């Protein structure tokens, strides 16, 4: 088949001939009994190795600048030095930062749980707006806590703000919205200045206790030499007198050790005080020794930037390979469209003919695991059965090479088969 020829230009006879060729290639791949994994955006071993200096970095010295011994109890807000580190990553004042344990997801779950009692004081079903495709673990929190999810799509600048404004104006029981504002999971969007300004105004039109969950998971995870910029939402909210409406999250999970990093919450003084009081019933303090390890290792903005350049050197070639494989095998055929992100951990691909589930199934049978079709939508239900999230970071580049060959083969085979039987 000519690389520039669109699938829809082929006759049924041509499609059947193409299907036979693809099926033969697919049978050969199955016989190879591969075992490759593109499911989740985990750092590769080489990325984790960049932070091995964390082990033993304290050299038995556990005192803070003020003389506090981090081995002892206390301090839910985190050690001052780690709050400064979080402020550097989030771009806010350290007094607005809480430092938590390994997972920002845990902090998000706790924060939403903490707000439930306030939201439940009103008569109605609590609802969240979910830009899609989005992060499946955000949706799982809502599902676990019984929060109804309403989807909105994306424009080039970020979430569809006209749709969001319309929903907010018509329903006071919308109490939150999930956001990954820089290099969104999985689409790679970074919110424009105008979108951030409109988010800052939402607190004025929303119902009581509305919260923007601003998960800046990829704040420092750039792939390009000219990173996407992001206007600071908390600063924008302060100008609009809506500071209580935003709660920012980030972590070092993909900066240092994914399994033993630290997380950050950034929000207004009132929100921080309320959340601290909520957490105090379940813990006395987070792991301050680990907080101090990260402070000693990451140091400041310049050190973080230099460290993330090393990550980029490892990750960027993998994204380049994904792009090259998709372009060379699929460009011009009309079977799919895909993102070319400037940062983050994912490539988002949309099949043209709604065959995402078949592609994932074919790939699994051929030994390549992908994130389940529909995972990027609430309740695992993609109404168009089109979106597939590709996670290139974890496998070695040789395995990624093989996995992408299988992926593009499965995508074209599923599409041709669909057109023959449609």
GIRA-V964796 format. One record per pair of residues at least 6 apart in sequence whose C-alpha atoms are under 7 Angstrom apart, sorted by the first residue. I is the first residue (numbers start at 1). J is the second residue. D is the distance in whole Angstrom. If there is no record, write none. Layout:
# GIRA-V964796
i->I j->J d->D
i->I j->J d->D
This chain:
# GIRA-V964796
i->3 j->332 d->7
i->3 j->333 d->7
i->4 j->332 d->5
i->4 j->333 d->6
i->5 j->332 d->6
i->5 j->333 d->6
i->6 j->332 d->6
i->6 j->333 d->4
i->6 j->334 d->5
i->7 j->333 d->5
i->7 j->334 d->6
i->7 j->335 d->7
i->12 j->420 d->6
i->15 j->416 d->6
i->15 j->420 d->7
i->19 j->413 d->6
i->19 j->416 d->6
i->19 j->417 d->7
i->22 j->409 d->7
i->22 j->413 d->6
i->29 j->366 d->6
i->30 j->366 d->5
i->33 j->366 d->7
i->33 j->367 d->6
i->34 j->366 d->7
i->34 j->367 d->5
i->34 j->368 d->7
i->35 j->367 d->5
i->35 j->368 d->6
i->36 j->367 d->6
i->36 j->368 d->5
i->36 j->369 d->6
i->36 j->399 d->7
i->36 j->403 d->6
i->37 j->368 d->6
i->37 j->369 d->5
i->37 j->370 d->7
i->38 j->369 d->6
i->38 j->370 d->5
i->38 j->390 d->6
i->38 j->391 d->5
i->38 j->392 d->6
i->39 j->369 d->6
i->39 j->370 d->4
i->39 j->371 d->4
i->39 j->391 d->6
i->40 j->371 d->7
i->40 j->391 d->6
i->41 j->345 d->6
i->41 j->346 d->7
i->41 j->391 d->5
i->41 j->393 d->6
i->41 j->394 d->7
i->42 j->393 d->6
i->42 j->394 d->5
i->43 j->254 d->6
i->43 j->393 d->6
i->43 j->394 d->5
i->44 j->393 d->6
i->44 j->394 d->4
i->44 j->395 d->7
i->47 j->311 d->6
i->48 j->256 d->6
i->48 j->257 d->6
i->51 j->256 d->5
i->51 j->257 d->7
i->54 j->293 d->6
i->54 j->297 d->6
i->57 j->293 d->6
i->58 j->293 d->6
i->62 j->69 d->6
i->62 j->70 d->6
i->62 j->71 d->7
i->63 j->69 d->5
i->63 j->70 d->6
i->70 j->288 d->5
i->70 j->289 d->6
i->71 j->288 d->7
i->71 j->289 d->6
i->73 j->284 d->6
i->73 j->285 d->6
i->74 j->284 d->6
i->74 j->285 d->5
i->75 j->285 d->5
i->76 j->276 d->7
i->76 j->284 d->6
i->76 j->285 d->4
i->76 j->286 d->6
i->77 j->98 d->5
i->77 j->99 d->6
i->78 j->98 d->6
i->78 j->99 d->5
i->78 j->100 d->7
i->78 j->288 d->7
i->79 j->288 d->7
i->81 j->295 d->7
i->82 j->99 d->7
i->82 j->291 d->6
i->82 j->292 d->7
i->82 j->295 d->6
i->83 j->94 d->5
i->83 j->97 d->6
i->83 j->98 d->6
i->83 j->99 d->6
i->84 j->94 d->5
i->85 j->295 d->7
i->85 j->300 d->7
i->86 j->97 d->7
i->86 j->264 d->6
i->87 j->93 d->6
i->87 j->94 d->5
i->87 j->97 d->6
i->88 j->301 d->6
i->89 j->219 d->7
i->91 j->232 d->7
i->96 j->266 d->5
i->96 j->267 d->5
i->96 j->268 d->6
i->96 j->269 d->6
i->97 j->264 d->7
i->97 j->265 d->6
i->97 j->266 d->5
i->97 j->267 d->7
i->98 j->264 d->6
i->98 j->265 d->5
i->98 j->266 d->6
i->99 j->262 d->7
i->99 j->263 d->6
i->99 j->264 d->5
i->99 j->265 d->6
i->100 j->262 d->6
i->100 j->263 d->5
i->100 j->264 d->6
i->100 j->286 d->6
i->101 j->261 d->7
i->101 j->262 d->5
i->101 j->263 d->6
i->101 j->286 d->6
i->101 j->287 d->6
i->102 j->259 d->7
i->102 j->260 d->5
i->102 j->261 d->5
i->102 j->262 d->5
i->102 j->263 d->6
i->103 j->251 d->7
i->103 j->262 d->7
i->103 j->263 d->6
i->104 j->249 d->6
i->104 j->250 d->6
i->104 j->251 d->6
i->104 j->263 d->5
i->104 j->264 d->7
i->109 j->141 d->6
i->111 j->275 d->7
i->114 j->278 d->7
i->119 j->126 d->7
i->124 j->173 d->7
i->125 j->173 d->7
i->126 j->147 d->5
i->126 j->148 d->6
i->126 j->173 d->5
i->126 j->174 d->6
i->126 j->175 d->6
i->127 j->147 d->5
i->127 j->148 d->5
i->127 j->149 d->6
i->127 j->173 d->6
i->127 j->174 d->5
i->127 j->175 d->6
i->128 j->147 d->7
i->128 j->148 d->6
i->128 j->149 d->5
i->128 j->150 d->6
i->128 j->174 d->6
i->128 j->175 d->6
i->128 j->176 d->5
i->128 j->177 d->5
i->129 j->149 d->6
i->129 j->150 d->5
i->129 j->151 d->6
i->129 j->176 d->6
i->129 j->177 d->5
i->129 j->178 d->7
i->130 j->149 d->6
i->130 j->150 d->6
i->130 j->151 d->5
i->130 j->152 d->6
i->130 j->177 d->6
i->130 j->178 d->6
i->131 j->151 d->6
i->131 j->152 d->5
i->131 j->153 d->6
i->131 j->154 d->7
i->131 j->159 d->6
i->132 j->151 d->6
i->132 j->152 d->6
i->132 j->153 d->5
i->132 j->376 d->7
i->132 j->377 d->6
i->133 j->186 d->7
i->133 j->187 d->7
i->133 j->376 d->5
i->133 j->377 d->6
i->134 j->185 d->6
i->134 j->186 d->6
i->134 j->376 d->5
i->134 j->377 d->6
i->135 j->185 d->6
i->135 j->186 d->7
i->135 j->376 d->6
i->136 j->375 d->6
i->136 j->376 d->5
i->136 j->377 d->7
i->139 j->378 d->5
i->142 j->148 d->7
i->149 j->378 d->7
i->152 j->160 d->6
i->152 j->163 d->7
i->153 j->159 d->6
i->153 j->160 d->6
i->154 j->160 d->5
i->157 j->191 d->6
i->157 j->192 d->5
i->157 j->195 d->7
i->158 j->189 d->6
i->158 j->190 d->6
i->158 j->191 d->5
i->158 j->192 d->7
i->158 j->195 d->7
i->161 j->195 d->7
i->168 j->174 d->7
i->168 j->205 d->7
i->168 j->206 d->6
i->169 j->205 d->7
i->172 j->206 d->6
i->172 j->207 d->4
i->173 j->207 d->7
i->175 j->207 d->7
i->175 j->209 d->7
i->175 j->210 d->4
i->175 j->211 d->6
i->176 j->210 d->5
i->176 j->211 d->5
i->176 j->212 d->5
i->176 j->213 d->7
i->177 j->211 d->7
i->177 j->212 d->5
i->177 j->213 d->6
i->178 j->212 d->7
i->178 j->213 d->5
i->178 j->214 d->7
i->179 j->213 d->6
i->179 j->214 d->5
i->179 j->215 d->6
i->180 j->214 d->6
i->180 j->215 d->5
i->180 j->216 d->6
i->180 j->217 d->7
i->181 j->190 d->5
i->181 j->191 d->5
i->181 j->214 d->7
i->181 j->216 d->6
i->182 j->189 d->6
i->182 j->190 d->4
i->182 j->191 d->6
i->182 j->216 d->6
i->182 j->218 d->6
i->182 j->219 d->6
i->182 j->230 d->7
i->183 j->189 d->5
i->183 j->190 d->5
i->183 j->218 d->6
i->183 j->341 d->7
i->183 j->343 d->6
i->183 j->344 d->5
i->184 j->190 d->6
i->185 j->346 d->7
i->186 j->346 d->5
i->186 j->347 d->6
i->186 j->348 d->5
i->186 j->389 d->6
i->187 j->339 d->6
i->187 j->347 d->6
i->187 j->348 d->5
i->188 j->341 d->5
i->188 j->343 d->7
i->188 j->344 d->7
i->190 j->228 d->7
i->190 j->230 d->7
i->191 j->230 d->7
i->192 j->230 d->7
i->193 j->230 d->7
i->193 j->231 d->6
i->196 j->231 d->7
i->196 j->233 d->6
i->197 j->236 d->6
i->200 j->233 d->7
i->200 j->236 d->6
i->200 j->237 d->5
i->200 j->240 d->7
i->200 j->242 d->7
i->201 j->240 d->6
i->203 j->210 d->7
i->203 j->242 d->5
i->203 j->245 d->6
i->204 j->242 d->7
i->210 j->245 d->6
i->211 j->245 d->5
i->211 j->246 d->6
i->211 j->247 d->7
i->212 j->245 d->6
i->212 j->246 d->5
i->212 j->247 d->6
i->213 j->246 d->6
i->213 j->247 d->5
i->213 j->248 d->6
i->214 j->246 d->7
i->214 j->247 d->6
i->214 j->248 d->5
i->214 j->249 d->6
i->215 j->248 d->6
i->215 j->249 d->5
i->215 j->250 d->6
i->216 j->248 d->7
i->216 j->249 d->6
i->216 j->250 d->5
i->217 j->250 d->5
i->217 j->251 d->7
i->218 j->344 d->5
i->220 j->308 d->7
i->221 j->308 d->7
i->221 j->343 d->6
i->221 j->344 d->5
i->222 j->312 d->7
i->222 j->342 d->6
i->222 j->343 d->4
i->222 j->344 d->6
i->223 j->312 d->6
i->223 j->316 d->6
i->223 j->342 d->5
i->223 j->343 d->5
i->224 j->342 d->5
i->224 j->343 d->7
i->227 j->342 d->7
i->234 j->243 d->6
i->234 j->246 d->7
i->237 j->243 d->5
i->243 j->268 d->6
i->244 j->268 d->6
i->244 j->271 d->6
i->246 j->267 d->6
i->247 j->265 d->7
i->247 j->266 d->6
i->247 j->267 d->5
i->248 j->265 d->6
i->248 j->266 d->5
i->248 j->267 d->6
i->249 j->264 d->6
i->249 j->265 d->5
i->249 j->266 d->6
i->250 j->263 d->6
i->250 j->264 d->5
i->250 j->265 d->7
i->251 j->262 d->6
i->251 j->263 d->4
i->251 j->264 d->6
i->252 j->261 d->5
i->252 j->262 d->6
i->252 j->263 d->6
i->253 j->259 d->7
i->253 j->261 d->5
i->262 j->291 d->6
i->298 j->304 d->6
i->315 j->393 d->6
i->318 j->392 d->6
i->318 j->393 d->7
i->318 j->397 d->6
i->319 j->392 d->6
i->322 j->404 d->7
i->325 j->404 d->7
i->326 j->408 d->7
i->329 j->408 d->7
i->334 j->352 d->7
i->335 j->351 d->6
i->335 j->352 d->5
i->335 j->412 d->7
i->335 j->415 d->7
i->336 j->349 d->7
i->336 j->350 d->5
i->336 j->351 d->4
i->336 j->352 d->5
i->337 j->349 d->6
i->337 j->350 d->5
i->337 j->351 d->7
i->338 j->347 d->7
i->338 j->348 d->6
i->338 j->349 d->4
i->338 j->350 d->6
i->339 j->347 d->6
i->339 j->348 d->6
i->339 j->349 d->7
i->340 j->347 d->7
i->341 j->347 d->7
i->345 j->391 d->6
i->345 j->393 d->7
i->346 j->389 d->7
i->346 j->390 d->6
i->346 j->391 d->5
i->346 j->392 d->7
i->347 j->389 d->6
i->347 j->390 d->5
i->347 j->391 d->7
i->348 j->387 d->7
i->348 j->388 d->6
i->348 j->389 d->5
i->348 j->390 d->6
i->349 j->387 d->6
i->349 j->388 d->5
i->349 j->389 d->6
i->350 j->386 d->5
i->350 j->387 d->4
i->350 j->388 d->6
i->351 j->386 d->5
i->351 j->387 d->6
i->352 j->386 d->7
i->353 j->415 d->7
i->354 j->384 d->6
i->354 j->385 d->5
i->354 j->386 d->5
i->355 j->385 d->6
i->355 j->386 d->6
i->355 j->414 d->6
i->355 j->415 d->7
i->356 j->373 d->6
i->356 j->385 d->5
i->356 j->386 d->5
i->356 j->387 d->6
i->356 j->388 d->6
i->357 j->373 d->5
i->357 j->385 d->7
i->358 j->414 d->6
i->359 j->410 d->5
i->359 j->411 d->5
i->359 j->414 d->6
i->360 j->370 d->6
i->360 j->372 d->7
i->360 j->373 d->7
i->362 j->410 d->6
i->363 j->369 d->7
i->363 j->406 d->7
i->363 j->407 d->6
i->363 j->410 d->6
i->368 j->403 d->6
i->371 j->389 d->6
i->373 j->387 d->7
i->373 j->388 d->6
i->374 j->380 d->4
i->374 j->381 d->5
i->374 j->382 d->5
i->374 j->385 d->7
i->374 j->387 d->7
i->392 j->400 d->7
